[in-house]
Amino acid sequence: MPVRRTLAAALFALLSLPVAPRAGGDAPARPEKAAPKDAPSEMESFQFVLLVRAPTWRRLPDAEAEALQTAHIGHLTRMGELGKAVVCGPFGDQADVTLRGACIYRVGSAAEARALAEEDPAVKAGQLRVEVVTWWVGKGYVTFPKAPPPGN
């Protein structure tokens, strides 16, 4: 489908952008709202939500799968319209077929992004589960020109 390919290409392009380098080795655990201590002085955070096939996933009849997909896309569209999710898209050509897609949220905490992502009808139906992390990037390195500005 052209729309799916476009979304996947956009996600790939987004994740291929250069980000500000971080000095040192592995980052220690840190509060969600504070920039890493060894990070460049100006950073911003996003919440990266990975959509993964749930252990309870099952093949659905075509009509049920189509209705659930429509509801899933509707949820993601609403998250975008509310300014919560700035980009979402499915994966393709991945070795691990349980990895289904990702969204980048701009909500301020992994807990809030998780709560929003778990409202997805596909998650509620047990077809998907979510993994959420806070992603720190240099301020201004990543922009989302089609997403509403924060707080809109």
C-alpha positions in Angstrom: 0.0 0.0 0.0 1.4 3.4 -0.9 0.4 5.1 2.4 2.1 2.4 4.4 5.3 2.7 2.3 5.2 6.4 2.7 4.9 6.2 6.5 7.6 3.6 6.7 9.9 5.7 4.6 9.2 8.8 6.7 10.0 6.9 9.9 13.2 5.6 8.4 14.2 9.1 7.3 13.4 10.4 10.7 15.4 7.8 12.5 18.3 8.3 10.0 18.7 12.0 11.0 22.0 12.9 12.8 21.7 13.6 16.5 23.9 15.4 18.9 26.7 13.1 20.1 26.9 12.1 23.7 30.2 11.8 25.5 31.1 8.7 27.4 29.8 5.1 27.4 26.4 3.7 28.2 24.0 6.2 29.8 22.9 5.6 33.4 19.3 5.5 34.3 17.9 9.0 34.7 14.8 11.0 35.4 12.5 11.3 32.4 12.3 15.1 32.5 16.0 15.9 33.1 18.6 15.8 30.3 21.5 13.4 30.8 24.3 15.0 32.8 26.9 14.4 30.1 24.6 15.6 27.2 25.0 18.7 25.2 23.5 21.7 27.1 20.4 22.0 25.0 18.4 18.8 24.6 14.7 17.9 24.2 12.9 14.6 24.8 10.4 12.6 22.9 8.8 9.3 23.9 9.5 6.5 21.5 6.7 3.9 21.4 7.5 0.6 19.8 4.4 -1.5 18.7 5.1 -5.2 19.1 2.9 -8.2 18.3 1.5 -9.3 21.7 1.9 -12.8 23.0 -1.9 -13.0 22.8 -2.0 -12.1 19.1 -4.2 -14.3 17.0 -5.1 -14.4 13.3 -8.5 -12.6 13.0 -11.2 -13.1 10.4 -10.7 -10.6 7.6 -13.6 -8.4 8.5 -12.6 -8.3 12.1 -9.0 -7.6 11.3 -10.0 -4.8 8.9 -12.3 -3.2 11.5 -9.6 -3.4 14.1 -7.0 -1.9 11.7 -9.4 1.0 11.0 -9.8 1.6 14.7 -6.1 1.4 15.2 -5.4 4.0 12.5 -8.2 6.2 13.9 -6.5 6.1 17.3 -3.1 7.1 15.8 -4.7 9.8 13.8 -6.4 11.3 16.9 -3.1 11.2 18.7 -1.6 13.2 15.9 -4.5 15.7 15.7 -4.2 16.2 19.5 -0.4 16.9 19.1 0.5 13.9 21.3 2.0 11.8 18.5 4.2 13.5 16.0 4.9 10.6 13.6 3.7 7.0 13.5 4.3 4.3 10.9 4.5 0.5 10.3 7.7 -1.4 9.8 8.5 -3.4 6.7 11.2 -5.8 5.6 12.2 -6.5 9.2 13.7 -9.8 10.2 11.6 -10.0 13.4 8.0 -9.9 12.2 6.8 -9.2 15.8 8.1 -5.7 15.4 5.0 -4.0 13.9 5.7 -0.2 14.0 6.6 2.8 16.1 5.3 6.2 17.1 7.1 9.2 18.5 5.1 11.0 21.1 5.8 14.5 22.5 4.0 14.4 25.8 6.7 14.8 28.5 6.9 11.4 30.1 7.1 7.7 29.2 4.2 7.0 31.6 1.9 9.4 29.7 2.9 8.0 26.3 2.4 4.5 27.6 -1.1 5.4 28.9 -2.0 7.0 25.5 -0.6 4.1 23.5 -2.4 1.5 25.6 -5.7 3.2 24.6 -5.1 1.9 21.0 -7.9 -0.5 20.1 -5.3 -3.0 18.8 -3.5 -3.0 22.2 -6.8 -3.3 24.1 -7.7 -6.2 21.8 -4.5 -8.0 22.8 -3.1 -7.9 19.2 -0.3 -5.4 20.1 1.7 -4.5 23.1 3.9 -1.4 23.6 7.4 -0.7 24.7 8.1 2.9 25.7 11.4 4.8 26.2 12.3 8.5 26.5 14.5 9.6 23.6 16.9 12.5 24.1 18.1 14.5 21.1 19.8 17.8 20.6 17.3 20.6 20.5 16.4 21.4 16.9 17.9 18.3 15.4 14.5 16.7 14.9 11.5 18.6 13.7 8.0 17.5 12.7 6.7 20.1 10.3 3.3 18.4 9.8 2.7 17.9 13.5 0.9 20.6 15.6 3.2 22.5 17.9 3.4 21.3 21.5 0.6 22.5 23.7 -1.7 23.1 20.8 
